Amino acid sequence: MAPKKRLAETLVEEGIITEAQLQSALQRQLIMGGKIGTNLVELRYISEKQLDDVLSEIYRIPYASPDLFPNIPLDVISSIPKEIAKKRAKKPYHSHTKS
């Protein structure tokens, strides 16, 4: 589901960051690459929790902390190709295939 609002727009509208901070993060993004949220966190304009909360609000999906999934079997993690895992930043938590 596509969000109605973009992350940066929401952060500015909610007063979490200033327009100047956004411009600084966009400039850094041009130089360093990466996603705007990551750049904002790395610049310490927002915390990871703030990023998680706003993304959860935008996408209307509850945030699931990695702490909720401490015992993911290695074979399940290994089943995801590195390119996909890196691109999607997803972690499987169980496998539907039968051994």
C-alpha positions in Angstrom: 0.0 0.0 0.0 1.4 3.3 -1.0 1.5 6.0 1.7 -0.7 9.1 1.3 2.2 11.3 2.6 5.9 11.1 2.2 8.2 10.7 5.2 9.9 14.0 5.0 6.7 15.9 4.5 5.2 14.2 7.6 8.2 14.9 9.7 8.2 18.6 8.9 4.4 18.9 9.3 4.5 17.2 12.7 7.3 19.5 13.8 9.7 16.6 14.3 12.3 18.3 12.0 12.7 21.7 10.6 12.8 22.6 6.9 16.5 23.5 7.4 17.2 20.0 8.8 15.3 18.4 5.9 17.4 20.4 3.4 20.6 19.4 5.2 19.5 15.7 5.1 18.6 16.0 1.4 22.0 17.5 0.6 23.7 14.7 2.5 21.5 12.1 0.6 22.8 13.5 -2.7 26.4 13.1 -1.6 26.2 9.9 0.4 23.1 8.2 -1.1 20.7 6.1 1.1 17.2 6.8 2.2 16.1 10.1 3.7 15.1 8.4 6.9 18.5 6.9 7.3 20.2 10.2 6.6 18.0 11.9 9.2 18.9 9.3 11.8 22.6 9.4 11.0 22.6 13.2 11.3 20.8 12.8 14.6 17.9 14.9 13.6 15.6 12.1 14.6 15.9 8.9 16.6 15.3 5.4 15.1 12.2 5.2 17.3 10.8 8.4 15.8 11.5 7.1 12.3 9.8 3.8 13.2 6.8 5.6 14.7 6.3 7.9 11.7 6.7 5.1 9.1 4.2 3.0 11.1 1.8 6.0 11.0 2.3 6.7 7.3 1.9 3.0 6.2 -0.7 2.2 8.8 1.2 -0.8 9.9 2.2 -1.5 13.5 6.0 -1.4 14.1 7.5 -4.8 15.0 10.7 -4.4 17.0 13.5 -6.8 16.1 13.4 -7.8 19.8 10.1 -9.6 19.0 11.9 -12.0 16.8 15.0 -13.2 18.8 15.0 -16.8 17.7 14.8 -16.8 14.0 16.3 -20.1 12.8 19.5 -19.6 10.7 18.2 -21.7 7.9 15.2 -19.4 7.6 17.4 -16.3 7.5 19.7 -18.0 5.0 16.8 -18.8 2.7 16.5 -15.1 1.7 18.9 -14.1 -1.1 21.3 -11.4 0.1 20.2 -9.0 -2.7 16.6 -9.3 -1.7 17.3 -9.0 2.0 19.5 -6.0 1.5 17.0 -4.3 -0.8 13.9 -5.0 1.3 15.5 -5.1 4.7 13.2 -8.0 5.6 13.8 -10.9 8.0 11.8 -14.1 7.8 10.7 -15.4 11.1 9.6 -18.9 10.0 9.5 -21.1 7.0 6.4 -22.6 5.4 8.3 -25.3 3.6 8.4 -28.8 4.9 11.7 -30.5 5.5 
